[in-house]
Amino acid sequence: MTGKVIINIFRFCILVFLQVLILDNINFRGFVNPYLYVYFILLLPFEVPGWLLLFSSFAIGFCIDIFNGTLGIHTASSVLLAFFRPIVINSITSRKEFEPGMKPSISDLGFQWFFSYSIILIFVHHLALFYIEVFRFSDFFVTLSRVIFSTIFTLLLIILSQYLFFNPSKK
Amino acid sequence: MRNLFAYILKQYFFFLFLLLEIVAFSFVLQNNYQQATFLNSTGKVVGTVLSTFNNISGYFSLKKANESLIRENARLRNKMADKFLLTDTLVYYHVDSLFRYIGAKVISSTISHQKNYLVLNKGSLHGIKKDMGVITMNGIVGTVVDVSRNFSRVMSVLHVNNKINARIKKNNHLGTLEWNGNDYRYGYLTDIPMHVDLEPGDTIVTSGNSYIFPEGLMIGTVEEYYKQPNEKFNNALISYSVDYNNVYFVYIIVNLKKSELMNLERTQLNDR
């Protein structure tokens, strides 16, 4: 249990620094930017209590906001992502493939599960993030294209890191 | 009442979510309406982390930075007084400086948001104050909005609320420079009177109507002129002269006559 807490705190710090120091400077074509820090919320264990899920999402969004000077935007969309996480997990996981002690990863639940799990949640997060930032509905489709491209970018990084650090072939 | 508490306790996940969202949105609204004054409280930690990282990553851009500095040195040498031929020695020139420039390094900048800011490694300790202009050798960058002891925060030209007085260089007509939040390379010049004609490639400079920027600083060139026959005011697409994606060194402009000008304006207001 303490091991899990320490791993998650460690992951929190690594992802915040990675996001703030490196990924925020990518700006591919000026507006496509990956937001890899949501990976922290995606990787929290299944048995995490609801209040902890919400508070830790609030915390990571708040950290990113402080560094970016965009107070509230990342916080709001991270909390939204945390709210949708149990709903998405319940709707895409069937009872029989789910065993206690599993982690939300490709190695435990397969590529298809992980792909749909992360694409839905990342899309929800990015949708909220970009529309709260713009704060208007003119240029609706320009913003939507930013959402879609950034979602693809973030998803790509997350799946890549799944293969790099979690080694799905082990099973 | 007890039922209500039981209900809230049962649905606590949803209510906690609601509470946290309300907190987050109050941050968003606060940030939207009063301009960022957040640097003072967290600036020390954030600034130190960013500038430490910048000290490392800065090495990768040294070559580019050196080249641009050499180019600027050459340009300034050409402007030095002894490069001009003085023929009439009877005319007395009184030269008093209006502006002073403080060099600073950019330790963090964004271009992909709607409201982009830069953080510079100079602060109130170095004489930086709110509402000072920031430029590079190629053109304008933004306005200082927030100062801590060692760092300052600059509202970039790429900020949807940033409106800058601009002038069309060839005919001195005024307009307003805005950014619509999409492409970091292009801005819009609005409020161009209908009788003014613009060609692609025309130069847009600062007007000097504010205390922030001196007159005649480069902003960009006209890319496309959207002229409608029945509109009183037209817009033009402007291609910025500065590549905001790589700004390393900037100058902060100190307007030495600002308080005098402001006093004069205040007396004008009182007379009205």
HADDOCK unambig.tbl for C-alpha pairs under 7 A between the chains (distance, minus, plus):
assign (segid A and resid 27 and name CA) (segid B and resid 112 and name CA) 6.08 0.50 0.50
assign (segid A and resid 30 and name CA) (segid B and resid 111 and name CA) 6.45 0.50 0.50
assign (segid A and resid 30 and name CA) (segid B and resid 112 and name CA) 5.58 0.50 0.50
assign (segid A and resid 30 and name CA) (segid B and resid 183 and name CA) 6.42 0.50 0.50
assign (segid A and resid 30 and name CA) (segid B and resid 184 and name CA) 6.01 0.50 0.50
assign (segid A and resid 31 and name CA) (segid B and resid 112 and name CA) 4.52 0.50 0.50
assign (segid A and resid 50 and name CA) (segid B and resid 13 and name CA) 5.89 0.50 0.50
assign (segid A and resid 51 and name CA) (segid B and resid 13 and name CA) 6.52 0.50 0.50
assign (segid A and resid 54 and name CA) (segid B and resid 17 and name CA) 6.71 0.50 0.50
assign (segid A and resid 67 and name CA) (segid B and resid 46 and name CA) 6.13 0.50 0.50
assign (segid A and resid 71 and name CA) (segid B and resid 27 and name CA) 5.81 0.50 0.50
assign (segid A and resid 71 and name CA) (segid B and resid 28 and name CA) 5.89 0.50 0.50
assign (segid A and resid 71 and name CA) (segid B and resid 31 and name CA) 6.27 0.50 0.50
assign (segid A and resid 72 and name CA) (segid B and resid 24 and name CA) 4.75 0.50 0.50
assign (segid A and resid 72 and name CA) (segid B and resid 25 and name CA) 6.10 0.50 0.50
assign (segid A and resid 72 and name CA) (segid B and resid 27 and name CA) 4.80 0.50 0.50
assign (segid A and resid 72 and name CA) (segid B and resid 28 and name CA) 4.64 0.50 0.50
assign (segid A and resid 73 and name CA) (segid B and resid 28 and name CA) 6.13 0.50 0.50
assign (segid A and resid 75 and name CA) (segid B and resid 24 and name CA) 5.81 0.50 0.50
assign (segid A and resid 76 and name CA) (segid B and resid 21 and name CA) 5.57 0.50 0.50
assign (segid A and resid 76 and name CA) (segid B and resid 24 and name CA) 5.06 0.50 0.50
assign (segid A and resid 76 and name CA) (segid B and resid 25 and name CA) 6.53 0.50 0.50
assign (segid A and resid 79 and name CA) (segid B and resid 17 and name CA) 6.88 0.50 0.50
assign (segid A and resid 79 and name CA) (segid B and resid 21 and name CA) 6.71 0.50 0.50
assign (segid A and resid 83 and name CA) (segid B and resid 17 and name CA) 6.53 0.50 0.50
assign (segid A and resid 133 and name CA) (segid B and resid 114 and name CA) 6.52 0.50 0.50
assign (segid A and resid 134 and name CA) (segid B and resid 114 and name CA) 6.11 0.50 0.50
